[in-house]
Amino acid sequence: MSLLAETLVCRRGETTVFRDLSFAVPAGGALLLVGRNGSGKSSLLRLCAGLIAPAGGRLAWQGRGLAEDTDAWRGRVAYVGHLDAVKAAFSVSENLAVWDSLAGGAGDVGGAMAAMEISGLRDVPARYLSAGQRRRVALARLALSPAPIWLLDEPAVSLDADGVAALGRLIAAHRAGGGVVLAATHGDIAIPGAATLRLGVAS
């Protein structure tokens, strides 16, 4: 079980963000995406999520390509981007219940809150949360997803040390079950045993 990228090309308008990008992440593996702003970290995650199409190359999970069945591919990924996607009028538990329903309704909302140490905020409307608390809510939805591929864009943004530690435990549990993780980072989270892919703007 592995995520494979072969000679990927990404373009933004007339600009080539990266080309001939290849990597493989085995079951239980993790890949850290590093590089300066504009190097293509977020674009690569969005491409892996099926949100944008590659200008060339191929992505495959267990040998089955993204282009072969885009809808099925999107069911294999859990993507947490820069925006937390937390509804301000909903409580923490209501936000997670919505995400659980979208993921099939088989998750443990209470367990997800416990994983990111937000059980005490269960009934608090999201509009009253701090930026770090909102980020914890957004990350807690990962615990509700059956998707084997986690795509995380600067996941530790706004988190304090305890939040980073909770996220680390969540990632470790996912990997222990054979899941894979791709995370764009500026070094604010350590993932033991992760490989590193350094991106730079193509000429």
Backbone as a chain_set.jsonl record, in Angstrom:
{"seq": "MSLLAETLVCRRGETTVFRDLSFAVPAGGALLLVGRNGSGKSSLLRLCAGLIAPAGGRLAWQGRGLAEDTDAWRGRVAYVGHLDAVKAAFSVSENLAVWDSLAGGAGDVGGAMAAMEISGLRDVPARYLSAGQRRRVALARLALSPAPIWLLDEPAVSLDADGVAALGRLIAAHRAGGGVVLAATHGDIAIPGAATLRLGVAS", "coords": {"N": [[0.857, -1.178, 0.0], [0.802, 2.061, -1.037], [1.521, 5.528, -1.755], [2.099, 6.975, -4.796], [3.914, 9.141, -6.85], [4.595, 10.195, -10.082], [6.715, 11.869, -12.141], [5.389, 14.427, -11.91], [3.816, 17.428, -13.036], [3.151, 20.785, -12.404], [1.3, 23.63, -13.127], [0.698, 27.094, -12.84], [-1.283, 29.227, -14.198], [0.656, 30.713, -16.628], [2.967, 29.971, -15.48], [5.335, 27.545, -14.541], [5.174, 25.675, -11.76], [6.304, 23.399, -10.563], [8.132, 20.633, -11.967], [8.52, 17.301, -13.32], [8.361, 15.875, -10.895], [8.762, 13.383, -8.58], [7.876, 10.868, -6.218], [7.546, 8.454, -3.545], [5.458, 7.211, -1.044], [5.349, 4.947, 1.44], [3.058, 2.583, 3.033], [2.176, 3.656, 6.245], [4.032, 5.636, 6.153], [5.494, 8.974, 5.997], [5.727, 12.199, 4.525], [7.443, 15.158, 4.473], [6.887, 18.33, 3.24], [8.876, 20.867, 2.223], [10.129, 24.213, 1.781], [10.52, 27.517, 0.344], [8.109, 30.249, 0.512], [5.688, 30.058, -2.05], [6.861, 28.003, -3.392], [5.469, 25.779, -4.122], [4.311, 23.974, -2.346], [1.678, 24.015, -1.224], [0.275, 23.827, -3.61], [1.022, 21.274, -4.489], [-0.176, 19.685, -2.514], [-2.883, 20.268, -2.985], [-3.119, 19.255, -5.536], [-2.647, 16.549, -5.0], [-4.917, 16.093, -3.553], [-6.821, 16.048, -5.458], [-8.012, 18.383, -6.18], [-7.011, 20.146, -8.01], [-5.844, 19.644, -11.341], [-3.032, 17.785, -12.506], [-0.557, 19.096, -14.756], [0.908, 17.313, -16.031], [2.226, 13.962, -15.74], [1.625, 11.449, -13.144], [-0.456, 10.324, -10.474], [-0.85, 7.805, -8.029], [-2.525, 5.411, -5.983], [-1.981, 2.497, -4.335], [-1.496, 1.455, -6.82], [-3.601, 2.333, -8.391], [-4.627, 4.927, -10.445], [-5.169, 8.471, -10.003], [-6.468, 9.761, -12.124], [-7.999, 7.737, -13.15], [-10.279, 7.383, -11.639], [-11.626, 9.912, -10.348], [-13.529, 10.686, -8.395], [-13.571, 8.5, -6.603], [-10.959, 8.692, -5.753], [-10.948, 11.075, -4.272], [-12.306, 10.238, -2.066], [-10.366, 8.875, -0.762], [-8.707, 10.612, 0.48], [-7.964, 12.919, 3.12], [-8.087, 16.248, 3.647], [-6.602, 19.041, 5.057], [-6.504, 22.33, 4.856], [-5.256, 25.755, 4.67], [-7.424, 27.268, 5.594], [-9.717, 26.855, 8.259], [-12.305, 25.887, 8.012], [-14.452, 25.877, 9.805], [-17.643, 26.188, 11.088], [-19.0, 29.099, 12.342], [-21.375, 29.454, 13.816], [-22.017, 26.979, 14.781], [-21.599, 24.6, 17.43], [-18.605, 23.109, 18.859], [-18.914, 20.277, 18.951], [-21.048, 20.004, 17.174], [-19.947, 20.911, 14.762], [-18.051, 18.869, 14.349], [-19.753, 16.704, 14.173], [-21.042, 17.189, 11.759], [-18.894, 16.891, 9.945], [-18.334, 14.226, 10.475], [-20.65, 13.004, 9.518], [-20.383, 13.573, 6.777], [-18.222, 11.982, 6.265], [-19.247, 9.501, 6.396], [-20.393, 8.786, 8.78], [-19.494, 6.999, 10.709], [-17.71, 7.567, 12.66], [-16.153, 8.51, 15.838], [-17.151, 11.029, 17.595], [-16.736, 12.039, 20.166], [-14.322, 10.788, 20.795], [-12.679, 11.96, 18.877], [-12.643, 14.621, 19.71], [-11.377, 14.267, 22.17], [-8.886, 13.404, 21.283], [-7.691, 15.7, 20.252], [-7.745, 17.203, 22.473], [-9.977, 18.844, 23.201], [-12.326, 18.365, 24.483], [-13.576, 19.711, 26.577], [-14.627, 21.878, 25.31], [-16.889, 21.172, 24.021], [-19.63, 22.136, 23.798], [-19.346, 24.75, 23.07], [-19.948, 27.51, 20.974], [-18.35, 27.933, 17.825], [-17.628, 30.52, 17.165], [-16.645, 31.697, 19.417], [-14.199, 30.686, 19.891], [-10.606, 30.621, 20.193], [-7.927, 31.245, 17.802], [-6.149, 29.096, 17.884], [-7.711, 27.137, 19.139], [-9.722, 26.807, 17.238], [-8.186, 25.721, 15.21], [-7.522, 23.278, 16.354], [-10.043, 22.085, 16.373], [-10.497, 21.841, 13.615], [-8.461, 20.026, 12.966], [-9.213, 17.847, 14.468], [-11.141, 16.61, 12.992], [-9.791, 14.867, 11.372], [-9.536, 12.535, 12.812], [-11.962, 11.408, 12.443], [-12.117, 10.541, 9.914], [-12.068, 7.962, 7.484], [-10.195, 7.943, 5.527], [-7.178, 6.925, 3.94], [-5.084, 8.6, 3.229], [-3.603, 11.44, 4.408], [-3.526, 14.887, 3.973], [-1.877, 17.676, 4.793], [-1.737, 21.066, 5.295], [0.466, 23.206, 6.529], [-0.148, 22.342, 9.282], [0.312, 22.887, 11.99], [-0.054, 25.554, 12.47], [-0.953, 28.233, 14.55], [-1.202, 26.574, 16.757], [-0.495, 25.766, 20.185], [2.176, 24.439, 22.272], [1.116, 22.133, 23.496], [-0.964, 21.553, 21.757], [0.434, 20.965, 19.404], [1.723, 18.665, 20.242], [-0.486, 16.974, 20.641], [-1.419, 16.794, 18.025], [0.764, 15.478, 16.915], [0.529, 12.959, 18.143], [-1.883, 12.112, 17.028], [-1.216, 11.901, 14.318], [0.745, 9.908, 14.517], [-0.806, 7.702, 15.341], [-2.417, 7.346, 13.095], [-0.519, 6.634, 11.17], [0.416, 4.288, 12.316], [-1.647, 2.611, 11.768], [-1.298, 2.118, 9.119], [-1.777, 4.249, 7.47], [-0.918, 7.147, 5.41], [0.924, 10.235, 5.383], [1.16, 13.492, 4.125], [2.706, 16.491, 4.646], [2.897, 19.938, 4.57], [5.299, 22.116, 5.793], [6.974, 24.512, 7.881], [8.845, 23.672, 9.607], [7.635, 23.565, 12.087], [6.556, 21.348, 13.226], [7.464, 18.116, 14.224], [7.835, 14.998, 12.686], [8.455, 11.858, 13.386], [10.741, 9.801, 11.609], [9.924, 10.653, 9.12], [10.242, 11.273, 5.618], [11.787, 13.848, 3.583], [10.834, 16.307, 1.266], [12.099, 18.717, -0.714], [10.967, 21.63, -2.139], [11.261, 23.832, -4.93], [10.882, 26.811, -6.836], [10.33, 26.263, -10.212], [12.305, 26.952, -13.114]], "CA": [[0.0, 0.0, 0.0], [1.675, 3.225, -1.101], [1.17, 6.667, -2.592], [3.17, 7.119, -5.781], [3.854, 10.252, -7.801], [5.558, 9.992, -11.163], [6.996, 13.007, -13.031], [4.295, 15.392, -11.845], [4.026, 18.808, -13.484], [2.101, 21.69, -11.934], [1.394, 24.977, -13.684], [-0.219, 28.115, -12.344], [-1.303, 30.149, -15.329], [1.765, 30.454, -17.539], [4.153, 29.657, -14.68], [5.53, 26.173, -14.097], [5.493, 25.679, -10.333], [7.304, 22.337, -10.486], [8.058, 19.665, -13.054], [9.253, 16.044, -13.141], [8.401, 15.609, -9.462], [8.414, 11.995, -8.288], [8.125, 10.392, -4.855], [6.719, 7.336, -3.092], [5.263, 7.17, 0.407], [4.809, 3.621, 1.744], [2.101, 2.475, 4.136], [2.763, 4.073, 7.506], [5.068, 6.634, 5.913], [5.168, 10.398, 6.016], [6.584, 13.035, 3.687], [7.383, 16.571, 4.806], [7.114, 19.226, 2.104], [9.521, 22.081, 2.704], [10.511, 25.147, 0.727], [10.105, 28.888, 0.613], [6.772, 30.618, 0.053], [5.544, 30.045, -3.495], [7.629, 26.913, -3.996], [4.555, 24.767, -4.644], [3.881, 23.029, -1.31], [0.212, 23.97, -1.194], [-0.197, 23.349, -4.915], [1.196, 19.829, -4.525], [-1.214, 19.087, -1.676], [-4.171, 20.398, -3.677], [-3.057, 18.31, -6.642], [-2.827, 15.219, -4.411], [-6.3, 16.0, -3.084], [-7.73, 16.009, -6.598], [-8.686, 19.681, -6.318], [-6.517, 20.679, -9.274], [-5.311, 18.566, -12.173], [-1.64, 17.978, -12.903], [-0.318, 19.387, -16.166], [1.603, 16.14, -16.553], [2.586, 12.984, -14.734], [0.603, 10.544, -12.631], [-0.557, 9.999, -9.056], [-1.513, 6.513, -7.856], [-2.614, 4.81, -4.658], [-2.078, 1.052, -4.507], [-1.462, 1.179, -8.241], [-4.753, 2.89, -9.106], [-4.354, 6.327, -10.679], [-6.185, 9.499, -9.739], [-7.237, 10.047, -13.339], [-8.872, 6.611, -13.468], [-11.55, 7.563, -10.932], [-11.386, 11.076, -9.492], [-14.443, 10.683, -7.246], [-13.078, 7.508, -5.657], [-9.708, 9.216, -5.207], [-11.245, 12.076, -3.243], [-12.698, 9.511, -0.871], [-9.177, 8.303, -0.131], [-7.885, 11.665, 1.075], [-8.474, 13.897, 4.078], [-7.278, 17.433, 3.377], [-6.76, 20.19, 5.947], [-5.771, 23.438, 4.258], [-5.015, 26.926, 5.502], [-8.677, 27.671, 6.221], [-10.154, 25.824, 9.185], [-13.615, 25.356, 7.598], [-15.261, 25.701, 11.009], [-18.826, 27.049, 11.044], [-18.993, 29.897, 13.562], [-22.62, 29.327, 14.574], [-22.124, 25.621, 15.314], [-20.708, 24.244, 18.529], [-17.506, 22.217, 18.484], [-19.433, 18.935, 18.668], [-21.886, 20.07, 15.972], [-19.034, 20.962, 13.619], [-17.475, 17.545, 14.136], [-20.828, 15.797, 13.749], [-21.242, 17.421, 10.325], [-17.788, 16.247, 9.244], [-18.495, 12.782, 10.615], [-21.701, 12.614, 8.587], [-19.819, 13.62, 5.428], [-17.257, 10.895, 6.145], [-19.954, 8.227, 6.458], [-21.115, 8.678, 10.038], [-19.037, 5.872, 11.525], [-16.652, 8.03, 13.548], [-16.381, 8.748, 17.258], [-16.963, 12.464, 17.792], [-16.13, 12.231, 21.481], [-12.922, 10.382, 20.706], [-11.97, 12.955, 18.08], [-12.406, 15.776, 20.584], [-10.366, 13.886, 23.154], [-7.59, 13.297, 20.616], [-7.11, 17.032, 20.136], [-7.869, 17.828, 23.793], [-10.987, 19.914, 23.163], [-13.583, 17.839, 25.025], [-14.186, 20.733, 27.408], [-15.236, 22.911, 24.456], [-17.929, 20.478, 23.271], [-20.854, 22.897, 23.535], [-19.005, 26.155, 22.82], [-20.027, 27.911, 19.561], [-17.019, 28.151, 17.274], [-17.29, 31.943, 17.067], [-16.001, 32.113, 20.652], [-12.921, 29.992, 20.027], [-9.381, 31.28, 19.743], [-7.405, 30.69, 16.546], [-5.587, 27.785, 18.175], [-8.812, 26.211, 19.397], [-10.355, 26.514, 15.952], [-7.306, 24.815, 14.475], [-7.688, 21.963, 16.96], [-11.311, 21.534, 15.88], [-10.288, 21.441, 12.222], [-7.606, 18.842, 12.932], [-9.929, 16.733, 15.091], [-11.928, 15.882, 11.995], [-8.978, 13.797, 10.816], [-9.811, 11.318, 13.575], [-13.261, 10.892, 12.012], [-12.049, 10.171, 8.507], [-11.476, 6.662, 7.159], [-9.275, 8.108, 4.4], [-5.816, 6.499, 4.261], [-4.104, 9.623, 2.871], [-3.824, 12.734, 5.051], [-2.818, 15.984, 3.331], [-1.922, 18.712, 5.821], [-1.046, 22.286, 4.881], [0.87, 23.948, 7.727], [-1.144, 21.929, 10.273], [0.594, 23.362, 13.349], [-0.288, 26.998, 12.565], [-1.776, 28.708, 15.668], [-1.228, 25.638, 17.869], [0.521, 25.867, 21.227], [2.991, 23.229, 22.382], [0.248, 20.99, 23.785], [-1.692, 21.245, 20.528], [1.379, 20.31, 18.492], [1.928, 17.307, 20.76], [-1.707, 16.208, 20.359], [-1.4, 16.52, 16.593], [1.78, 14.452, 16.696], [-0.022, 11.656, 18.539], [-2.91, 11.764, 16.042], [-0.496, 11.458, 13.124], [1.396, 8.633, 14.82], [-1.83, 6.656, 15.347], [-2.812, 7.126, 11.703], [0.571, 5.902, 10.512], [0.478, 2.943, 12.892], [-2.692, 1.834, 11.096], [-0.964, 1.977, 7.704], [-2.062, 5.468, 6.721], [0.221, 7.968, 5.007], [0.766, 11.659, 5.663], [1.956, 14.513, 3.454], [2.503, 17.714, 5.408], [3.704, 21.116, 4.276], [5.701, 22.658, 7.083], [8.162, 25.368, 7.997], [9.63, 23.158, 10.711], [6.95, 23.749, 13.359], [6.131, 20.061, 13.739], [8.377, 17.019, 13.913], [7.173, 13.715, 12.454], [9.567, 10.897, 13.405], [10.89, 8.89, 10.492], [9.403, 11.197, 7.872], [11.143, 11.723, 4.552], [11.649, 15.271, 3.284], [10.872, 16.701, -0.133], [12.301, 20.165, -0.783], [10.43, 22.174, -3.389], [11.752, 25.146, -5.331], [10.198, 27.284, -8.04], [11.009, 25.846, -11.447], [12.654, 28.06, -14.029]], "C": [[0.895, 1.23, 0.0], [1.074, 4.3, -2.001], [2.353, 6.936, -3.498], [2.901, 8.311, -6.686], [4.953, 10.062, -8.826], [5.586, 11.206, -12.075], [5.85, 14.017, -13.08], [4.747, 16.769, -12.344], [2.854, 19.633, -12.989], [2.342, 23.072, -12.53], [0.334, 25.862, -13.057], [-0.229, 29.228, -13.381], [-0.213, 29.768, -16.31], [3.039, 30.03, -16.809], [4.193, 28.174, -14.325], [6.002, 26.208, -12.65], [6.524, 24.598, -10.035], [7.094, 21.382, -11.648], [8.865, 18.425, -12.69], [9.427, 15.684, -11.667], [7.916, 14.188, -9.196], [8.727, 11.672, -6.833], [7.219, 9.202, -4.586], [6.662, 7.375, -1.573], [4.625, 5.827, 0.741], [3.766, 3.664, 2.849], [2.787, 2.799, 5.449], [3.815, 5.152, 7.374], [4.553, 8.054, 5.982], [6.188, 11.147, 5.174], [6.365, 14.484, 4.063], [7.74, 17.389, 3.577], [7.674, 20.532, 2.64], [9.94, 22.931, 1.513], [9.975, 26.52, 1.035], [8.68, 29.122, 0.125], [6.73, 30.649, -1.471], [6.269, 28.906, -4.178], [6.745, 25.774, -4.499], [4.061, 23.765, -3.626], [2.358, 22.89, -1.297], [-0.351, 23.451, -2.503], [-0.069, 21.832, -5.012], [0.132, 19.135, -3.682], [-2.579, 19.151, -2.358], [-4.233, 19.448, -4.873], [-3.294, 16.884, -6.117], [-4.245, 15.008, -3.897], [-7.294, 15.88, -4.233], [-8.467, 17.31, -6.82], [-8.221, 20.424, -7.566], [-5.884, 19.519, -10.041], [-3.847, 18.826, -12.494], [-1.544, 18.294, -14.383], [0.43, 18.242, -16.831], [1.934, 15.2, -15.416], [1.385, 12.231, -14.195], [0.702, 10.39, -11.119], [-1.293, 8.677, -8.934], [-1.47, 6.087, -6.4], [-2.875, 3.325, -4.848], [-2.196, 0.682, -5.992], [-2.596, 1.774, -9.043], [-4.603, 4.404, -9.215], [-5.509, 7.247, -10.355], [-7.08, 9.701, -10.948], [-8.216, 8.926, -13.685], [-10.237, 6.736, -12.801], [-11.383, 8.677, -9.908], [-12.276, 11.063, -8.258], [-13.974, 9.695, -6.185], [-11.803, 8.008, -4.989], [-9.993, 10.201, -4.078], [-11.726, 11.428, -1.957], [-11.525, 8.909, -0.127], [-8.355, 9.344, 0.613], [-8.67, 12.484, 2.09], [-7.536, 15.092, 3.999], [-7.61, 18.533, 4.382], [-5.87, 21.303, 5.403], [-5.559, 24.585, 5.227], [-6.265, 27.368, 6.245], [-9.209, 26.53, 7.071], [-11.493, 25.2, 8.826], [-14.48, 25.007, 8.802], [-16.414, 26.684, 10.952], [-18.994, 27.761, 12.385], [-20.223, 29.684, 14.428], [-22.792, 27.958, 15.212], [-21.186, 25.444, 16.502], [-19.595, 23.342, 18.008], [-18.041, 20.837, 18.112], [-20.304, 18.927, 17.424], [-21.019, 20.134, 14.717], [-18.487, 19.576, 13.317], [-18.527, 16.542, 13.693], [-21.115, 15.959, 12.259], [-20.144, 16.717, 9.537], [-17.892, 14.732, 9.317], [-19.56, 12.266, 9.648], [-21.182, 12.578, 7.155], [-18.845, 12.471, 5.186], [-17.913, 9.516, 6.24], [-20.652, 7.946, 7.768], [-20.671, 7.55, 10.953], [-17.987, 6.276, 12.553], [-17.113, 8.244, 14.977], [-16.087, 10.209, 17.547], [-16.302, 12.744, 19.133], [-14.657, 11.874, 21.479], [-12.091, 11.372, 19.924], [-11.668, 14.198, 18.906], [-11.328, 15.464, 21.611], [-8.975, 13.858, 22.527], [-6.902, 14.649, 20.504], [-7.337, 17.877, 21.389], [-8.804, 19.036, 23.791], [-12.329, 19.431, 23.71], [-14.311, 18.88, 25.869], [-14.862, 21.846, 26.628], [-16.434, 22.37, 23.686], [-19.091, 21.37, 22.864], [-20.606, 24.369, 23.234], [-19.167, 26.474, 21.331], [-18.651, 28.312, 19.037], [-16.645, 29.625, 17.203], [-16.581, 32.449, 18.326], [-14.616, 31.475, 20.836], [-11.753, 30.868, 19.593], [-8.919, 30.63, 18.445], [-6.84, 29.291, 16.775], [-6.655, 26.743, 18.445], [-9.534, 25.836, 18.11], [-9.498, 25.538, 15.147], [-7.41, 23.401, 15.046], [-8.98, 21.302, 16.479], [-11.139, 21.032, 14.446], [-9.473, 20.159, 12.128], [-8.301, 17.62, 13.539], [-10.74, 15.953, 14.07], [-11.124, 14.783, 11.308], [-9.268, 12.47, 11.507], [-11.132, 10.678, 13.177], [-13.228, 10.332, 10.597], [-11.446, 8.784, 8.323], [-10.426, 6.742, 6.056], [-7.858, 7.698, 4.787], [-4.755, 7.568, 4.019], [-4.477, 10.937, 3.547], [-2.927, 13.768, 4.385], [-2.973, 17.218, 4.212], [-1.083, 19.912, 5.405], [-0.787, 23.162, 6.102], [-0.06, 23.611, 8.9], [-0.926, 22.503, 11.663], [0.385, 24.86, 13.514], [-1.278, 27.297, 13.688], [-1.813, 27.755, 16.863], [-0.152, 25.973, 18.9], [1.248, 24.536, 21.333], [2.139, 21.996, 22.659], [-0.534, 20.574, 22.548], [-0.812, 20.534, 19.514], [1.611, 18.873, 18.939], [0.714, 16.425, 20.473], [-1.775, 15.841, 18.882], [-0.386, 15.426, 16.272], [1.277, 13.063, 17.051], [-1.077, 11.184, 17.542], [-2.263, 11.229, 14.767], [0.148, 10.096, 13.355], [0.393, 7.484, 14.8], [-2.279, 6.324, 13.933], [-1.763, 6.309, 10.977], [0.669, 4.474, 11.03], [-0.562, 2.021, 12.267], [-2.456, 1.685, 9.605], [-1.26, 3.193, 6.864], [-0.796, 6.223, 6.366], [-0.112, 9.434, 5.22], [1.705, 12.456, 4.777], [1.667, 15.817, 4.174], [3.45, 18.801, 4.948], [4.033, 21.786, 5.598], [6.891, 23.588, 6.936], [8.995, 24.936, 9.196], [8.963, 23.265, 12.058], [6.355, 22.456, 13.907], [7.134, 19.001, 13.298], [7.567, 15.735, 13.754], [8.282, 12.673, 12.354], [9.556, 9.975, 12.191], [10.369, 9.403, 9.17], [10.515, 11.503, 6.886], [10.871, 13.188, 4.278], [11.758, 15.495, 1.79], [10.977, 18.22, -0.181], [11.871, 20.659, -2.153], [11.037, 23.546, -3.649], [11.079, 25.53, -6.619], [11.0, 26.893, -9.267], [11.28, 27.047, -12.314], [11.843, 27.924, -15.3]], "O": [[1.669, 1.429, 0.937], [0.249, 4.029, -2.873], [3.479, 7.106, -3.029], [1.803, 8.47, -7.219], [6.104, 9.798, -8.477], [4.584, 11.533, -12.71], [5.4, 14.41, -14.157], [5.875, 17.206, -12.114], [1.699, 19.234, -13.135], [3.445, 23.614, -12.448], [-0.783, 25.425, -12.782], [0.679, 30.057, -13.44], [-0.161, 28.629, -16.774], [4.063, 29.763, -17.438], [3.199, 27.615, -13.863], [7.088, 26.704, -12.349], [7.506, 24.849, -9.335], [6.015, 21.328, -12.238], [9.774, 18.483, -11.862], [10.497, 15.247, -11.244], [6.791, 13.833, -9.548], [9.722, 12.144, -6.283], [6.248, 8.969, -5.306], [7.679, 7.549, -0.902], [3.477, 5.584, 0.369], [3.615, 4.682, 3.524], [3.863, 2.274, 5.736], [4.428, 5.547, 8.366], [3.348, 8.303, 6.019], [7.361, 10.777, 5.118], [5.246, 14.991, 3.987], [8.775, 17.165, 2.95], [7.019, 21.222, 3.421], [10.084, 22.44, 0.394], [9.09, 26.683, 1.875], [8.114, 28.293, -0.588], [7.626, 31.199, -2.111], [6.299, 28.838, -5.407], [7.219, 24.898, -5.223], [3.438, 22.775, -4.01], [1.824, 21.782, -1.353], [-1.341, 22.719, -2.512], [-0.953, 21.171, -5.556], [-0.406, 18.106, -4.092], [-3.344, 18.188, -2.309], [-5.293, 18.901, -5.178], [-4.045, 16.112, -6.714], [-4.718, 13.875, -3.817], [-8.479, 15.636, -4.007], [-9.444, 17.349, -7.568], [-8.96, 21.24, -8.115], [-5.444, 18.535, -9.446], [-3.46, 19.97, -12.73], [-2.354, 17.817, -15.178], [0.567, 18.209, -18.054], [1.923, 15.601, -14.252], [0.274, 12.352, -14.711], [1.795, 10.333, -10.556], [-2.261, 8.443, -9.657], [-0.51, 6.364, -5.68], [-3.876, 2.939, -5.452], [-2.891, -0.263, -6.364], [-2.562, 1.726, -10.273], [-4.467, 5.091, -8.202], [-6.675, 6.857, -10.424], [-8.301, 9.799, -10.82], [-9.165, 9.148, -14.438], [-11.237, 6.252, -13.331], [-11.044, 8.427, -8.752], [-11.811, 11.4, -7.169], [-13.977, 10.016, -4.996], [-11.588, 7.777, -3.8], [-9.337, 10.156, -3.037], [-11.575, 11.999, -0.877], [-11.67, 8.476, 1.016], [-7.401, 8.993, 1.308], [-9.871, 12.711, 1.941], [-6.338, 14.969, 4.253], [-8.773, 18.908, 4.535], [-4.644, 21.228, 5.479], [-5.665, 24.42, 6.442], [-6.185, 27.796, 7.396], [-9.163, 25.371, 6.659], [-11.798, 24.098, 9.282], [-15.155, 23.978, 8.82], [-16.197, 27.884, 10.785], [-19.114, 27.12, 13.429], [-20.126, 29.729, 15.654], [-23.631, 27.792, 16.098], [-20.122, 26.058, 16.569], [-19.635, 22.873, 16.871], [-17.668, 20.285, 17.077], [-20.305, 17.943, 16.683], [-21.325, 19.483, 13.718], [-18.462, 19.155, 12.161], [-18.23, 15.629, 12.924], [-21.399, 14.978, 11.571], [-20.432, 16.02, 8.564], [-17.582, 14.032, 8.353], [-19.389, 11.213, 9.034], [-21.501, 11.658, 6.401], [-18.659, 12.034, 4.05], [-17.234, 8.491, 6.175], [-21.416, 6.987, 7.876], [-21.396, 7.182, 11.877], [-17.434, 5.419, 13.243], [-18.303, 8.168, 15.284], [-14.932, 10.596, 17.724], [-15.411, 13.588, 19.227], [-13.839, 12.566, 22.085], [-10.929, 11.609, 20.254], [-10.577, 14.763, 18.817], [-10.466, 16.298, 21.89], [-7.997, 14.244, 23.166], [-5.682, 14.744, 20.642], [-7.15, 19.093, 21.378], [-8.469, 20.103, 24.307], [-13.363, 20.034, 23.424], [-15.541, 18.922, 25.871], [-15.582, 22.664, 27.2], [-16.943, 23.042, 22.788], [-19.496, 21.362, 21.701], [-21.552, 25.152, 23.152], [-18.583, 25.781, 20.497], [-17.88, 28.961, 19.743], [-15.459, 29.953, 17.182], [-15.978, 33.522, 18.302], [-13.949, 31.717, 21.842], [-11.896, 31.742, 18.737], [-9.447, 29.597, 18.036], [-7.033, 28.4, 15.947], [-6.522, 25.592, 18.03], [-9.913, 24.681, 17.918], [-10.019, 24.64, 14.485], [-7.388, 22.429, 14.291], [-9.006, 20.101, 16.211], [-11.581, 19.934, 14.107], [-9.765, 19.298, 11.298], [-8.005, 16.487, 13.161], [-10.998, 14.764, 14.258], [-11.702, 13.866, 10.724], [-9.249, 11.413, 10.876], [-11.397, 9.529, 13.533], [-14.195, 9.724, 10.139], [-10.427, 8.464, 8.935], [-9.832, 5.728, 5.689], [-7.38, 8.083, 5.854], [-3.645, 7.464, 4.541], [-5.547, 11.487, 3.289], [-1.721, 13.56, 4.247], [-4.076, 17.744, 4.36], [0.124, 19.796, 5.189], [-1.705, 23.781, 6.641], [-0.694, 24.508, 9.455], [-1.874, 22.601, 12.443], [0.623, 25.391, 14.598], [-2.335, 26.67, 13.762], [-2.4, 28.094, 17.891], [0.948, 26.403, 18.553], [0.969, 23.61, 20.572], [2.408, 20.925, 22.114], [-0.746, 19.384, 22.313], [-1.26, 19.607, 18.84], [1.687, 17.966, 18.11], [0.865, 15.26, 20.105], [-2.141, 14.72, 18.528], [-0.652, 14.549, 15.451], [1.563, 12.097, 16.344], [-1.159, 9.992, 17.244], [-2.709, 10.228, 14.208], [0.1, 9.228, 12.483], [0.703, 6.404, 14.297], [-2.497, 5.158, 13.606], [-2.1, 5.382, 10.241], [0.97, 3.554, 10.271], [-0.386, 0.803, 12.237], [-3.323, 1.179, 8.892], [-1.021, 3.178, 5.657], [0.266, 5.98, 6.939], [-1.279, 9.824, 5.236], [2.893, 12.15, 4.68], [0.507, 16.21, 4.302], [4.666, 18.61, 4.935], [3.15, 21.999, 6.429], [7.694, 23.473, 6.011], [9.76, 25.73, 9.743], [9.619, 23.084, 13.084], [5.711, 22.474, 14.956], [7.589, 18.99, 12.155], [6.716, 15.422, 14.588], [8.978, 12.611, 11.34], [8.517, 9.444, 11.797], [10.367, 8.666, 8.184], [11.599, 11.94, 7.273], [9.84, 13.718, 4.693], [12.644, 14.956, 1.127], [10.067, 18.928, 0.253], [12.341, 20.179, -3.184], [11.294, 24.317, -2.725], [10.735, 24.661, -7.421], [12.199, 27.159, -9.351], [10.562, 28.046, -12.253], [11.975, 28.745, -16.208]]}, "num_chains": 1, "name": "protein.A"}
